[in-house]
């Protein structure tokens, strides 16, 4: 940092006028190592100087992609570093995430090897380690708070490392806005930097703002005032269409240097709101779960009774007390005529401005209150217990008096910058005294300033008394943040809110009782549906407003909401790019986010349930109660792969040997592949109606670590992405779809174990060849078959623009393109390797894209406890064949550009319905059958060709047996007579 500052300080020109200049030829050659997205001659002298002085691995690419679907944000961070030196060097991946977010995955790829993280339960308190963000003790977090995720790893000389981090968060509505913050602080200039944020909401998006890059912590999300004209960060582009918004930010290395040469660009801040109507709010339903957003508007303000309890101990002297006074002066101007208020200051002594009463808001009382605030002088110690008890007694006595309004909201705002040093100093005693004094009559909101605060005490004090805690950092503008916090809670619209649903229709519902609703906020509830086939859900909201009781009721049509939410999710995945064909890092991140977003309602429920459990844990009064919350939160954290205060993130680090290579590591243990796998596995013969328990449904995505610990319950089946029916799966059962003829044809191949079958052959045109190896398995008891065969390995070979291949087994994916990589199938990861792009949905499926217009999907059929007749195997599906030529061949490929005709025959006796299929001037007798696809989750009716597809396929079965998995040679196929 000092070197960068000196370079900047001695530069005679402004950063906006960076000078273009040539270094020596050697460094111009070295610039190729940085993989810049602009020509070397356009790189200014100062930037070249900074790059030439770099000793640590250089970040060639930092790509951040966020999908916000109905206020639930999924973020994936891809960071590629290159060690341009000959010796191994330590690369440090560091990224700030919002304190309220949960990390859900971390993966490293170094030296062609994949290091997948694992979330494990925390057995006992241990010291903080790399690879783990600072723990969140409660379910809430201040909007100004961030956590730093940091991982250091040794990178071999002249080698690359890729770091992939994903995290999730629910955006909270404050002051009428949602705010999403992305930290852009790579600590160096980045060759290619990109940020892509997609916002998709059920309701139209309004008031979208992108703020100037924000550095420092003085302007939090509470800053209510916005400038008249906002200057967008350079290169920012915004597109908006109905309920979809896309924001991109991609400054090149010169533009980054014009912002900051040290790589600390700041926070990229997006604010927005959505349209909302009157009534019970917005309810979305998906896959047996629901989420309910409730944010009423245009309600009269409820009067409030507020007591400000302000720390005036010696440590508050200087800037803290000055900023606090300024904020209190502003708050006084914002009090409404119907409010009642008082002030208490505390240090060694406790001073009450108006003893034994709360006063109304009049010009005279406001003037006298200002005088009291001006007289506050910091000195002495910190008597937290005495201050909070005095404030509680003052407010409690007022509420018991005849002057108190029955329809009002009462609260204490407590501010301190230290720990208890006077009077009672034990946290447990202080909390007990506070509960006894408050008696659930009012809420306590606590604010801590600086680093010497017992935040756990303040947090529990707030949570146990229906309030919330806010943390203000030492260097922040305490006055602005105090005022912002007051603005959030200064306008109550409802009190005693209760939201109920049809009895016995829902379970595991998150918090549904709320003491207050403040203007500009939002109540979010999620739960599980007990009966997913129910037609409707009765919702009732009861609350108290300023002058009456409020009752809202409605019947929510579940099926219609399910359909609407599915369309909503499809729009999100399409906008994110997860289903768009393409390549590159952005595409890979889109695939990951798209697969996760398909279950956003369930994951949002898991997120809120963990938050609720963490808060309940802090409020627990007995050890048994506390242990119950601990178990539930730990199970949920493991189920959804969340890094929480009750879990660790464990990742093996690579060991670089003396010769600069990465030491071999033992294979990662195979996950069972998802919650659908159980101890009682079913036989795997789809034809006999007993599909294997598989997570191979395309599009399903389950945390690869979700089976390490017992779950809360069995998760419902996921909704699949629609792929072509053309496939080879099961025993193996081949299915060919002829969409123009509206016919589906199927056949079996009774091959031998070890045979390698040519599935797709387009070597001469598109350069694509697909081969599959058969593995044998004994028949299940009672079966007529002597032997069954399945695909154990599928290889996709691409010869254009250069040779590359992907080999897939149920346990791993080997990608040999620009680099050779081995990806475990239990991990969720996406990699682009030039001609080939691969996305692994952990334990579920592998999607391979070739050249942007050919897509293959390989399902992973895995068994947790296999029976003797069960084998882990693969299913092969053709998702998109537009890039394959009309000359394509192979057992499946020969039909991709063909059409067929059908002539039905009268059924004879008990025989199945029969017909004759016309294919390539050949007549093929067929009968009607059914086939199960996608691991048994889909059934298709088809016309079945017997005898190893005789006359249906060109030549004979033996013509499609190849010599090895990478064989691409064209083979002659005989022509069957008509």
Residue pairs with C-beta under 8 A, 6 or more apart in sequence:
1 262
3 53
4 50
4 261
4 262
5 262
7 46
7 49
7 50
7 53
7 261
8 15
8 46
8 261
11 46
13 19
15 46
15 257
15 258
15 261
16 258
18 44
18 45
18 46
18 47
18 254
18 257
18 258
19 44
19 45
19 46
20 41
20 42
20 43
20 44
20 45
21 44
21 45
21 48
22 28
22 41
23 45
23 48
23 52
27 48
27 52
28 40
30 52
30 84
31 40
31 43
31 48
31 51
33 58
33 82
33 84
34 51
34 58
34 60
34 82
34 84
34 191
35 60
35 61
35 82
35 191
35 192
36 43
36 191
36 192
36 252
36 253
37 191
37 192
37 252
37 253
38 252
38 253
38 254
42 254
43 51
43 253
43 254
44 254
44 257
46 257
46 261
47 189
47 253
47 254
47 257
47 261
50 189
50 257
50 261
51 58
51 189
54 188
55 85
55 89
56 89
56 90
56 91
56 92
56 188
57 81
57 82
57 83
57 84
57 89
57 90
57 91
57 155
57 161
58 81
58 82
58 84
58 188
58 191
59 79
59 80
59 81
59 186
59 188
59 190
59 191
60 80
60 81
60 82
60 160
60 190
60 191
60 192
61 78
61 79
61 80
61 190
61 191
61 192
61 193
61 585
62 77
62 78
62 79
62 80
62 186
62 190
62 192
62 193
62 194
63 77
63 78
63 79
63 192
63 193
63 194
63 196
63 585
63 586
63 589
64 75
64 76
64 77
64 78
64 182
64 184
64 194
64 195
64 196
65 75
65 76
65 78
65 195
65 196
65 197
65 198
65 576
65 586
65 589
65 590
65 593
66 73
66 74
66 75
66 76
66 180
66 182
66 195
66 196
66 197
66 198
66 593
67 73
67 74
67 198
67 200
67 572
67 575
67 576
67 593
67 594
67 597
68 74
68 171
68 180
68 197
68 198
68 199
68 200
68 201
69 200
69 201
69 568
69 569
69 572
69 597
69 600
70 200
70 201
70 202
70 284
70 291
70 293
70 568
70 600
70 604
71 170
71 171
71 173
71 178
71 201
71 293
71 524
72 168
72 169
72 170
72 171
72 600
72 603
72 604
72 607
73 101
73 168
73 169
73 170
73 171
73 180
74 166
74 168
74 593
74 596
74 597
74 600
75 97
75 101
75 166
75 167
75 168
75 169
75 182
76 164
76 165
76 166
76 589
76 592
76 593
77 95
77 163
77 164
77 165
77 166
78 162
78 163
78 164
78 585
78 588
78 589
79 93
79 95
79 162
79 163
79 164
79 165
79 186
80 160
80 161
80 162
80 163
80 585
81 91
81 93
81 155
81 160
81 161
81 162
81 163
82 159
82 160
83 89
83 91
83 155
83 156
83 157
83 158
83 159
83 160
83 161
84 158
85 157
85 158
86 157
86 158
86 660
87 157
87 660
88 154
88 155
88 156
88 157
88 656
88 660
89 154
89 155
89 157
90 152
90 153
90 154
90 155
91 152
91 153
91 154
91 155
91 161
92 150
92 151
92 152
93 149
93 150
93 151
93 152
93 153
93 163
93 165
94 148
94 149
94 150
94 151
94 185
94 186
94 187
95 148
95 149
95 165
95 183
96 146
96 147
96 148
96 149
96 183
96 185
97 103
97 133
97 146
97 147
97 148
97 149
97 167
97 183
98 141
98 143
98 145
98 146
98 147
98 169
98 181
99 136
99 141
99 142
99 145
99 146
99 147
100 136
100 140
100 141
100 145
100 169
100 170
100 172
101 147
101 167
101 168
101 169
102 167
102 168
102 169
102 607
102 610
102 640
102 642
102 643
102 644
103 133
103 149
103 165
103 166
103 167
103 642
103 643
103 649
104 166
104 167
104 168
104 596
104 640
104 641
104 642
104 643
104 703
105 117
105 164
105 165
105 166
105 641
105 703
105 828
106 117
106 131
106 149
106 151
106 163
106 164
106 165
106 166
106 649
106 651
107 114
107 115
107 116
107 117
107 163
107 164
107 827
107 828
107 829
108 114
108 115
108 151
108 153
108 161
108 162
108 163
108 164
108 651
108 654
109 115
109 161
109 162
109 164
109 821
109 829
109 831
110 153
110 154
110 155
110 156
110 159
110 161
110 162
110 654
110 662
111 156
111 159
111 654
111 656
111 661
111 662
112 662
112 819
112 820
112 821
112 822
113 654
113 662
113 665
113 821
113 822
114 821
114 822
114 823
114 824
114 827
114 829
115 153
115 651
115 652
115 653
115 654
115 665
116 651
116 668
116 704
116 824
116 826
116 827
116 829
117 131
117 649
117 650
117 651
118 649
118 650
118 651
118 705
118 708
119 637
119 638
119 641
119 642
119 643
119 647
119 648
119 649
119 650
119 705
119 708
120 647
120 648
120 650
120 708
121 634
121 637
121 638
121 646
121 647
121 648
121 709
122 634
122 645
122 646
122 647
122 648
126 648
128 134
130 150
130 151
130 152
131 149
131 150
131 151
131 649
131 650
131 651
132 149
132 643
132 648
132 649
133 147
133 148
133 149
133 643
134 147
134 148
135 644
135 645
136 147
136 614
136 644
136 645
137 456
137 459
137 614
137 618
137 645
138 459
138 463
138 469
138 614
138 615
138 618
139 610
139 611
139 612
139 613
139 614
139 615
140 468
140 469
140 611
140 615
142 220
142 469
142 470
142 471
142 472
143 172
143 174
143 179
143 220
143 221
143 222
144 217
144 220
144 221
144 222
144 471
144 472
144 473
144 476
144 481
145 471
146 183
149 165
151 163
151 651
153 161
153 653
153 654
154 653
154 654
154 655
154 656
155 161
155 656
156 656
156 660
156 661
156 662
157 660
159 660
160 819
162 831
164 829
166 592
166 596
168 596
168 603
168 607
168 642
169 607
170 524
170 604
170 607
170 608
171 178
171 179
171 180
172 178
172 521
172 522
173 273
173 295
173 520
173 521
173 522
174 221
174 222
174 488
174 520
174 521
175 222
175 224
175 484
175 487
175 488
175 520
176 207
176 273
176 519
176 520
177 207
177 209
177 221
177 271
177 272
177 273
177 520
178 271
178 272
178 273
179 221
179 269
179 270
179 271
180 197
180 269
180 270
180 271
181 214
181 221
181 267
181 268
181 269
181 270
182 195
182 197
182 267
182 268
183 267
183 268
184 193
184 195
184 213
184 265
184 266
184 267
184 268
185 263
185 264
185 265
185 266
186 193
186 263
187 262
187 263
187 264
188 262
188 263
189 253
189 256
189 257
189 261
189 263
190 253
190 256
190 263
191 253
192 250
192 252
193 250
193 251
193 252
193 256
194 248
194 249
194 250
194 586
195 247
195 248
195 249
195 250
195 268
196 246
196 247
196 248
196 586
197 246
197 247
197 248
197 270
198 244
198 245
198 246
198 247
198 572
198 575
198 576
199 205
199 208
199 244
199 245
199 246
199 247
199 270
199 272
200 243
200 244
200 245
200 568
200 571
200 572
200 575
201 243
201 274
202 243
202 274
202 282
202 284
202 564
202 565
202 568
203 243
203 274
203 275
203 276
203 282
204 242
204 243
204 274
204 275
205 240
205 243
205 244
205 245
205 272
205 273
205 274
206 272
206 273
206 274
206 275
207 271
207 272
207 273
208 238
208 240
208 245
208 270
208 271
208 272
209 226
209 230
209 270
209 271
209 272
210 230
210 232
210 233
210 236
210 238
210 247
210 268
210 269
210 270
211 230
211 269
211 270
211 271
212 230
212 231
212 232
212 233
213 233
213 259
213 265
213 266
213 267
213 268
214 266
214 267
214 269
215 264
215 265
215 266
215 267
216 475
217 473
217 475
217 476
218 475
218 476
218 477
218 480
219 477
219 480
220 476
220 480
220 481
220 484
221 269
221 484
222 480
222 481
222 483
222 484
222 485
222 487
222 488
223 480
223 484
224 484
224 487
232 238
233 249
233 251
233 259
233 268
234 251
234 255
234 258
234 259
235 248
235 249
235 250
235 251
235 255
236 247
236 248
236 249
237 247
237 248
237 249
238 245
238 246
238 247
239 245
239 246
240 246
243 571
244 571
244 575
245 272
246 575
247 270
249 268
251 259
251 265
256 263
256 265
259 265
259 266
260 266
276 282
276 293
276 295
276 297
278 296
278 297
278 298
279 552
279 554
280 292
280 294
280 539
280 541
280 552
280 553
280 554
280 556
281 292
281 293
281 294
281 295
281 296
281 523
281 541
282 292
282 293
283 290
283 291
283 292
283 293
283 537
283 539
283 556
283 561
284 290
284 291
284 561
284 564
284 565
284 568
284 601
285 529
285 556
285 558
285 561
285 562
285 565
285 601
286 562
286 565
286 566
286 569
286 599
286 600
286 601
286 602
286 719
287 599
287 601
287 602
287 716
287 717
287 718
287 719
288 528
288 529
288 532
288 602
288 716
289 526
289 527
289 528
289 529
289 601
289 602
289 605
290 506
290 526
290 527
290 528
290 529
290 537
290 561
290 601
291 524
291 525
291 526
291 601
291 604
291 605
292 499
292 523
292 524
292 525
292 526
292 539
293 522
293 523
293 524
294 499
294 522
294 523
294 524
294 525
294 541
295 521
295 522
295 523
296 493
296 494
296 517
299 493
299 494
299 545
299 546
300 493
300 545
300 546
300 547
301 336
301 338
301 491
301 492
301 493
301 519
301 546
302 407
302 408
302 409
302 492
302 493
302 494
302 495
302 544
302 545
302 546
303 336
303 338
303 339
303 340
303 405
303 407
303 408
303 409
303 546
304 339
304 340
304 408
304 409
304 410
304 411
304 490
304 492
305 339
305 340
305 341
305 358
305 395
305 398
305 399
305 404
305 408
305 409
305 410
305 411
305 442
306 339
306 340
306 341
306 410
306 411
306 412
306 413
307 341
307 342
307 343
307 344
307 358
307 391
307 394
307 395
307 411
307 412
307 413
308 328
308 331
308 341
308 342
308 343
308 344
308 412
308 413
308 415
309 344
309 346
309 387
309 388
309 390
309 391
309 412
309 413
309 414
309 415
310 324
310 328
310 343
310 344
310 345
310 346
310 376
310 415
311 345
311 346
311 347
311 382
311 387
311 415
311 416
311 417
311 418
312 321
312 345
312 346
312 347
312 376
312 377
312 378
312 379
313 346
313 347
313 348
313 378
313 379
313 380
313 381
313 382
313 416
313 417
313 418
313 421
314 347
314 378
314 379
314 380
314 381
315 378
315 382
315 417
315 418
315 450
315 452
316 324
316 378
316 417
317 378
319 478
320 378
320 417
320 449
320 450
320 478
321 376
321 378
322 479
323 477
323 478
323 479
323 480
323 482
324 415
324 478
324 479
324 482
325 373
325 374
325 376
325 479
326 479
327 478
327 479
327 480
327 482
327 483
327 486
328 343
328 373
328 482
329 370
329 373
330 483
331 483
331 486
331 490
332 366
332 369
332 370
333 366
334 486
334 487
334 490
335 341
335 361
335 366
336 361
337 360
337 361
338 361
338 405
339 360
339 361
340 358
340 359
340 360
340 361
340 398
340 408
341 358
341 359
341 361
341 369
342 352
342 353
342 354
342 357
342 358
342 359
342 394
343 352
343 353
343 354
343 369
343 372
343 373
344 350
344 351
344 352
344 353
344 387
344 390
344 391
344 394
345 351
345 376
346 382
346 383
346 384
346 386
346 387
346 390
347 378
347 379
347 380
347 381
347 382
347 383
347 422
348 379
348 380
348 381
348 383
348 422
349 380
349 383
350 383
350 386
350 387
350 390
352 390
352 394
353 368
353 369
353 372
356 394
356 397
357 394
357 398
358 394
358 395
358 398
359 365
380 422
381 421
381 422
382 416
382 418
382 419
382 420
382 421
382 422
383 420
383 421
383 422
383 423
384 416
384 419
384 420
384 423
384 430
384 457
385 420
385 423
385 424
385 425
385 429
385 430
385 433
386 422
386 423
386 424
387 414
388 412
388 414
388 430
388 433
388 434
388 437
388 444
388 461
389 433
389 434
389 437
391 412
391 414
392 412
392 434
392 437
392 438
392 442
392 444
393 437
395 410
395 412
395 441
395 442
396 437
396 438
396 439
396 441
396 442
398 404
399 410
399 441
399 442
407 495
407 544
407 545
407 546
407 547
409 443
409 492
409 495
409 516
410 441
410 442
410 443
411 442
411 443
411 444
411 445
411 467
411 489
412 442
412 443
412 444
412 445
412 467
413 445
413 447
413 486
413 489
414 444
414 445
414 446
414 447
414 458
414 461
415 446
415 447
415 448
415 449
415 482
416 446
416 447
416 448
416 449
416 453
416 458
417 448
417 449
417 450
417 452
417 453
418 450
418 452
418 453
419 425
419 452
419 453
419 454
419 457
420 427
420 430
420 454
420 457
424 430
424 433
427 454
427 456
427 457
427 460
430 457
430 461
431 457
431 460
431 461
431 464
434 444
434 461
434 464
434 465
435 464
435 465
438 444
438 465
440 465
440 466
442 465
443 465
443 466
443 467
443 515
443 516
444 461
444 462
444 465
444 466
444 467
445 462
445 467
445 468
445 469
445 470
445 485
445 489
446 458
446 459
446 461
446 462
446 467
446 468
446 469
446 470
447 458
447 469
447 470
447 472
447 482
447 485
448 455
448 458
448 469
448 470
448 471
448 472
449 472
449 474
449 478
450 472
450 473
450 474
451 474
453 471
455 469
455 471
458 469
459 469
459 618
460 618
460 619
461 467
461 469
462 468
462 469
463 469
463 615
463 618
463 619
464 618
464 619
466 515
466 516
470 481
470 485
472 478
472 481
472 482
488 518
488 520
488 521
489 516
489 518
490 518
491 518
491 519
491 520
492 516
492 517
492 518
492 519
493 517
493 518
493 519
493 545
494 516
494 517
494 543
494 544
494 545
494 550
495 515
495 516
495 517
495 543
495 544
496 515
496 542
496 543
496 544
497 513
497 514
497 515
497 516
497 517
497 523
497 541
497 542
497 543
498 512
498 513
498 514
498 541
498 542
498 543
499 512
499 513
499 514
499 523
499 525
499 539
499 540
499 541
500 512
500 539
500 540
500 541
500 542
501 509
501 527
501 537
501 538
501 539
501 540
502 537
502 538
502 539
504 530
505 529
505 530
505 531
505 534
505 537
505 538
506 527
506 528
506 529
506 530
506 537
507 527
507 528
507 530
508 527
508 528
508 605
508 609
508 712
509 525
509 526
509 527
509 528
510 525
510 526
510 527
510 605
510 608
510 609
510 612
511 525
511 608
511 612
512 525
514 523
517 523
517 543
524 608
525 608
526 601
526 604
526 605
526 608
526 609
527 605
528 605
529 537
529 558
532 558
532 716
534 558
535 557
535 558
535 559
536 555
536 556
536 557
536 558
537 555
537 556
537 558
538 553
538 554
538 555
538 556
539 553
539 554
539 555
539 556
540 551
540 552
540 553
541 550
541 551
541 552
541 553
542 549
542 550
542 551
542 552
543 549
543 550
544 550
565 601
566 719
569 597
569 598
569 600
572 594
572 597
572 600
573 579
573 594
573 597
573 598
574 580
576 590
576 593
576 594
576 597
577 586
577 587
577 590
577 594
578 590
578 591
578 592
578 593
578 594
578 595
578 597
579 594
579 721
580 587
580 590
581 849
581 852
581 853
581 855
581 880
582 837
582 849
582 852
583 832
583 834
583 837
583 849
583 852
584 832
584 837
585 832
587 830
587 832
587 837
587 849
588 830
588 831
588 832
588 837
588 839
589 830
591 830
591 839
591 847
592 828
592 829
592 830
592 839
595 699
595 700
595 701
595 828
595 839
595 841
596 603
596 701
598 699
598 700
598 701
598 718
598 719
598 721
599 701
599 718
602 715
603 640
606 636
606 639
606 640
606 642
607 640
607 642
609 632
609 636
610 633
610 636
610 637
610 640
610 642
610 644
613 629
613 632
613 633
613 636
614 629
614 633
614 644
614 645
616 629
617 626
617 629
617 630
617 633
620 626
620 629
630 646
632 712
633 644
633 646
634 646
634 647
634 709
635 709
635 710
635 711
635 712
636 642
636 712
637 643
637 644
637 646
637 647
638 647
638 705
638 706
638 708
638 709
638 711
639 675
639 703
639 706
639 709
639 711
639 712
640 703
640 706
641 703
641 704
641 705
641 706
643 649
652 665
654 662
654 663
654 665
655 662
655 663
655 665
656 662
656 663
657 663
667 811
667 812
667 824
668 824
668 826
668 827
669 826
670 810
670 811
670 824
670 825
670 826
670 862
671 704
671 705
671 706
671 707
671 708
671 826
671 842
671 843
672 707
672 843
672 862
672 864
673 694
673 695
673 702
673 704
673 707
673 826
673 842
673 843
673 844
673 860
673 862
673 864
674 695
674 700
674 702
674 706
674 707
674 715
674 843
674 844
675 702
675 706
675 707
675 711
675 714
675 715
676 693
676 694
676 695
676 702
676 714
676 715
676 717
677 693
677 695
677 707
677 862
677 863
677 864
678 693
678 714
678 864
679 864
679 865
681 692
681 693
681 863
681 864
681 865
681 866
681 867
681 870
682 690
682 691
682 692
682 693
683 690
683 692
683 780
683 867
683 869
683 870
684 690
684 691
684 692
684 730
684 777
684 790
684 861
684 863
684 869
684 870
684 871
684 873
685 730
685 731
685 780
685 783
685 788
686 729
686 730
686 731
686 733
686 931
686 932
686 936
687 730
687 731
687 733
687 748
687 931
688 780
688 783
689 932
690 780
691 932
691 935
691 936
691 937
692 861
692 863
692 870
692 935
692 936
693 863
693 864
694 859
694 860
694 861
694 862
694 935
694 936
695 702
695 843
695 844
695 860
695 862
695 935
696 844
696 845
696 859
696 860
696 861
696 875
696 934
696 935
697 717
697 718
697 720
697 844
697 845
697 859
697 934
697 935
697 937
698 720
698 721
698 723
698 844
698 845
698 847
698 857
698 859
698 877
698 879
698 934
699 718
699 719
699 720
699 721
699 841
699 845
700 718
700 720
700 841
700 844
700 845
701 718
701 828
701 841
701 842
701 844
702 715
702 718
702 842
702 843
702 844
703 842
704 826
704 827
704 828
704 842
704 843
705 826
707 864
717 937
720 934
720 937
720 938
723 857
723 877
723 878
723 879
724 737
724 877
724 878
724 879
724 880
724 881
725 735
725 736
725 737
725 744
725 933
725 940
726 735
726 736
726 737
726 877
726 878
726 881
726 892
726 895
726 896
727 734
727 735
727 875
727 876
727 877
727 878
727 892
727 933
728 734
728 735
728 759
728 772
728 791
728 875
728 876
728 891
728 892
729 735
729 791
729 859
729 875
729 876
729 877
729 933
730 790
730 875
730 932
731 748
731 788
731 789
731 790
732 748
732 749
732 751
732 772
732 774
732 789
732 790
732 791
733 746
733 748
733 931
734 746
734 747
734 748
734 749
734 891
734 892
734 949
735 744
735 745
735 746
735 931
735 933
735 940
735 942
736 744
736 745
736 746
736 892
736 895
737 744
738 744
738 745
738 895
738 898
738 899
738 900
740 899
741 899
741 900
741 901
741 902
743 900
743 902
743 943
744 940
744 941
744 942
744 943
745 895
745 900
745 917
745 926
745 942
745 943
745 944
745 945
745 952
746 929
746 931
746 942
746 943
746 944
746 945
747 944
747 945
747 946
747 948
747 949
747 952
747 953
748 948
748 949
749 757
749 891
749 948
749 949
749 957
750 789
750 948
751 757
751 774
751 789
751 957
751 961
752 774
752 776
752 789
753 774
753 775
753 776
753 787
753 789
754 773
754 774
755 773
755 774
755 789
755 961
756 771
756 772
756 773
756 774
756 961
756 962
756 963
756 964
756 965
756 967
757 771
757 772
757 773
757 774
757 891
757 960
757 961
757 962
758 769
758 770
758 771
758 889
758 890
758 891
758 960
758 961
758 962
758 967
758 971
759 770
759 771
759 772
759 794
759 876
759 890
759 891
759 892
759 893
760 768
760 769
760 770
760 878
760 884
760 888
760 889
760 890
760 892
760 893
761 769
761 770
761 888
761 889
761 890
761 893
761 968
761 970
761 971
762 768
762 769
762 884
762 885
762 887
762 888
762 889
762 893
763 769
763 799
763 968
763 969
763 970
764 887
764 970
765 884
765 885
765 887
765 888
766 800
766 850
766 851
766 854
766 883
766 884
766 885
766 888
767 798
767 799
767 800
768 796
768 797
768 798
768 799
768 850
768 854
768 883
768 884
769 796
769 797
769 799
769 967
769 968
770 794
770 795
770 796
770 797
770 856
770 876
770 890
770 893
771 794
771 795
771 797
771 962
771 965
771 966
771 967
772 791
772 793
772 794
772 795
772 874
772 876
773 791
773 792
773 793
773 794
773 965
774 789
774 790
774 791
774 792
775 789
775 790
775 791
775 792
775 871
775 873
776 787
776 788
776 789
777 787
777 788
777 789
777 790
777 869
777 870
777 871
778 787
778 788
778 868
778 869
779 785
779 786
779 787
779 788
779 869
780 867
780 869
781 869
788 869
790 861
790 871
790 873
790 874
791 873
791 874
791 875
791 876
792 809
792 810
792 871
792 872
792 873
792 874
793 807
793 808
793 809
793 874
793 965
794 807
794 808
794 858
794 874
794 876
795 805
795 806
795 807
795 808
795 965
795 966
796 805
796 806
796 808
796 836
796 848
796 850
796 856
797 803
797 804
797 805
797 966
797 968
798 804
798 805
798 835
798 836
798 850
798 851
799 968
800 835
800 851
801 834
801 835
802 834
802 835
804 815
804 816
804 817
804 818
804 833
804 834
804 835
804 836
805 816
805 836
805 966
806 813
806 814
806 815
806 816
806 836
806 838
806 848
807 813
807 814
807 816
807 965
808 846
808 848
808 858
808 874
809 825
809 874
810 825
810 860
810 861
810 862
810 872
810 873
810 874
811 824
811 825
811 872
812 822
812 823
812 824
812 825
813 822
813 823
813 824
813 825
813 838
813 840
813 846
814 820
814 821
814 822
814 823
815 821
815 822
815 823
815 831
815 833
815 836
815 838
817 833
817 834
817 835
817 836
818 833
818 834
819 833
821 831
821 833
823 829
823 831
823 838
823 840
824 840
825 840
825 842
825 843
825 846
825 860
826 842
826 843
827 840
827 842
828 840
828 841
828 842
829 839
829 840
830 837
830 838
830 839
830 840
831 837
831 838
831 839
835 850
835 851
836 848
836 849
836 850
837 848
837 849
838 846
838 847
838 848
838 849
839 846
839 847
839 849
840 846
841 847
843 860
843 862
844 859
844 860
845 857
845 858
845 859
845 860
846 857
846 858
846 860
847 855
847 856
847 857
847 858
847 879
848 855
848 856
848 857
848 858
849 855
850 856
850 883
851 883
852 883
853 880
853 882
853 883
854 880
854 881
854 882
854 883
854 884
855 878
855 879
855 880
856 876
856 877
856 878
856 879
857 876
857 877
857 878
857 879
858 874
858 875
858 876
858 877
859 874
859 875
859 876
859 877
859 934
859 935
860 872
860 874
861 872
861 873
861 874
861 875
861 935
862 872
863 870
863 872
866 872
875 934
875 935
876 892
878 892
878 896
881 888
881 896
884 893
884 896
886 897
888 894
888 896
888 897
889 954
889 970
889 973
890 960
891 949
891 953
891 960
894 953
894 954
898 919
898 920
900 917
900 918
900 919
901 917
901 918
902 915
902 916
902 917
902 918
902 926
902 943
903 915
903 916
903 918
904 913
904 914
904 915
905 914
905 915
905 916
907 913
907 914
908 914
911 927
912 927
912 928
912 929
913 927
913 928
914 925
914 926
914 927
914 928
915 925
915 926
915 927
915 928
915 943
916 923
916 924
916 925
916 926
917 923
917 924
917 925
917 926
917 943
917 945
917 952
918 924
919 951
919 952
920 954
921 978
922 951
922 952
922 976
922 977
922 978
923 951
923 978
924 945
924 950
924 951
924 952
925 945
925 946
926 943
926 944
926 945
927 943
927 944
927 946
928 941
928 942
928 943
928 944
929 941
929 942
929 943
929 944
930 939
930 940
930 941
930 942
931 939
931 940
931 942
932 938
932 939
932 940
933 939
933 940
945 951
945 952
948 956
948 957
949 957
950 956
950 976
951 976
953 960
953 973
954 973
954 974
954 975
954 976
955 972
955 973
955 974
955 975
955 976
956 974
959 971
959 972
959 973
959 974
960 971
962 969
962 971
